[in-house]
Amino acid sequence: MIHKTVSPRPAHAQVTFELPASLWADKVFVVGDFNHWSATSTPLTQTRDGVWRATVELPIGQQYQFRYWVNGAWTADGQADGFVSHEGLSNSILSLA
């Protein structure tokens, strides 16, 4: 699930990526064009309620492609704004346009 809120920084939004507490994982990362497809730079952390979350601040007026890297396997976000096929996998789309 993705939550978008207004950022105190002009022309930006705070985007929270969230995966459910039922997800069993040791490590989860959000990987996308907004972090140069780095599989380690944006980890999701598991909160007290068990939910996995990471918040990033992104410029509005753009679309971003991303995936989750969960225990060494790619997964898309079923709640994303859209999807695009890339190299046989599905990238999730985040729209801040």
Phi, psi and omega in degrees: 000148181237132177244129180244128178227161179290137178265149173292342178278126182304142176062027178227159175231148171268126182242123177252121175268134186220133174238150189290157178298337181288349178287118176270120180201154172269320181218139178224135178228148168260129188231124182199183181292340178287343175236028177059033178057034177281123182279006181225352189278340182230081180282147168269140177249147181271123182274177181302328180278003176090350182285141177269129183217148169212139179241133176232157177250124186230148176296139177278167179090013182223166169246146181234144173257144180202167171215166171258143176250104186244112180049041176083013179230143178280143172212148178268167176262112182297345180258010183295166179286347179176182182216151176218141179280136178213117178052042177081359178243169179254120172270140174278151178247131173248121182253121172243023182283000000 
